Amino acid sequence: MKIAIVGAGVVGVTTAFELALDGHAVTVFEQRSATAEEASFATGGLLAPGVLDPWSAPGAASPPSVLGRHAAMRVGRSISLAELSWLRRWRRAAHASARSGTPLPSLVALERLARYSHARLQHLAESLDLAFEHSPGTLLLLRTPRDAEALAPALKALRDAGTAVRELDTEMARAIEPGLSPSLTLAGALHVPNGLAGNCRQFALLLRQAAQQRGAQFEFNTRVARLSGSPTGVQLEGASAPHPFDAVVLCAGVQSAALLRPLGLRLPLVALYGSSVSAPLREELHAPLAAVVDVQTRTTMARLGQRVRVSGGAELGRNTEKAHPQTLNTLYRVLGECFPGGVTHSSGVQVWRGVRPMLPDGPPAVGATSVPGLWLNLGHGASGWSLACGSARALADQIAGKAPDIDLEGLGAQRF
Ligand SMILES: Cc1cc2nc3c(=O)[nH]c(=O)nc-3n(C[C@H](O)[C@H](O)[C@H](O)COP(=O)(O)OP(=O)(O)OC[C@H]3O[C@@H](n4cnc5c(N)ncnc54)[C@H](O)[C@@H]3O)c2cc1C
């Protein structure tokens, strides 16, 4: 089939690879000049397990507070009605999960996809010899016993699926991450040995090359102005008529909802902003070796080769380019508290503000729409890289008319 993909973030690239692998003639349209320039640019680097990101789905962490200086989510004055409605749905679901102490079906669906995706990524990395920065292991820091309670549903989802999660005391946590500050007080820690930290953008660039070697074409600096339903196709900015394709896959991240609206398709997709700071190593012995999540502040620290990346923050209704000063303060403070002296701040520091394309129940929308030939692979939220390889393979199987290797219950593109 002749297939168009809109968007060359990590989701568009993995989709292009899988469809090219299946022998389709793939063209990717990307408005930016390169791969992974938007949400996939400087992600936290937490690759597995996907449900351990506090924003992966309602119930993955305690219900987010929105008031006060230390609110988990900062709500801007320009919040829209759609964003308010998203927030209400997310908080209601998070409270329901916290009350029951069990994972919601959406968190279970996300865990299933993340586990499948991790296996697919490892297979691709090995079989294609993709040399991207990565380091094994994920450590969760529990500053108080309440941190463990907040994680209970996510841990249950992981353990029910057979993922090993070890409970550690402070000494054992320090043996795993020797750079942890001796003055950091912990109630304990959890360790997921088969967790992974890595460099998302580097992975996307390498997989784009692999897709190109299989015939996928990438058209950069090319904005899709409209999707067309009959005939199926895309109308590029400046063009007078749509380009016809046998199928179109929308992977345009947070901008997807605007492209769907003229076709009468509405998705409750919102932009949840966050930031990351990447700083060069100063002293290896004082830096994280892999992924470390500070559960209380919802901050992730990850080792990426010769750099450390700290990321977090959640801002709704605040569409500016600049990182929120309080978010940045938290990132620097937490990194300093956990790994003092590990990085240098004097030069080579990269500050990034990015967006999580979020649906209200957590998992992405993967599959067919009511418009013939139009498919979705979008809304990967806080775990886009963790989910991308799996959702791309499952979508390619659906397009081929085959049953995907995993149950896609809870991930359908028409569930809203
Ligand atoms: C602070 C922060 C930390 C994060 N940490 C992690 C993490 O540790 N692990 C993890 O797995 N995930 C993480 N994420 C989430 C992850 O970054 C996203 O889920 C993921 O990058 C989404 O990928 P995407 O391809 O859907 O979107 P994008 O990367 O945004 O790609 C969409 C692409 O579509 C293009 N596009 C849009 N409209 C058009 C158009 N009309 N025509 C042509 N092109 C168009 C855009 O230019 C863009 O390149 C984090 C996000 C943030 C903000």
The ligand as an ORCA input file, in Angstrom:
! r2SCAN-3c Opt
* xyz 0 1
  C       9.425     16.771     30.266
  C       9.056     15.509     29.542
  C       9.675     14.311     29.895
  C       9.336     13.128     29.238
  N       9.963     11.989     29.599
  C       9.661     10.825     28.983
  C      10.344      9.649     29.337
  O      11.201      9.657     30.214
  N      10.025      8.503     28.679
  C       9.067      8.476     27.697
  O       8.807      7.391     27.147
  N       8.411      9.590     27.329
  C       8.679     10.768     27.951
  N       8.026     11.914     27.612
  C       6.907     11.826     26.654
  C       7.407     11.809     25.228
  O       8.263     12.875     25.041
  C       6.209     11.925     24.247
  O       5.179     11.038     24.606
  C       6.641     11.554     22.832
  O       7.774     12.274     22.458
  C       5.524     11.817     21.845
  O       6.004     11.483     20.568
  P       5.183     11.838     19.268
  O       5.954     11.313     18.128
  O       3.774     11.423     19.446
  O       5.135     13.435     19.257
  P       6.206     14.464     18.662
  O       7.579     14.056     19.005
  O       5.749     15.818     19.064
  O       6.044     14.278     17.109
  C       4.967     14.802     16.385
  C       5.547     15.393     15.130
  O       4.483     15.777     14.264
  C       4.877     16.941     13.592
  N       3.670     17.603     13.089
  C       2.631     18.075     13.825
  N       1.694     18.606     13.017
  C       2.159     18.463     11.749
  C       1.649     18.838     10.482
  N       0.460     19.463     10.344
  N       2.391     18.547      9.373
  C       3.598     17.927      9.482
  N       4.130     17.568     10.667
  C       3.421     17.838     11.778
  C       5.609     17.737     14.666
  O       6.451     18.719     14.107
  C       6.360     16.660     15.404
  O       7.659     16.472     14.927
  C       8.345     13.142     28.220
  C       7.744     14.354     27.838
  C       8.086     15.518     28.500
  C       7.444     16.809     28.084
*
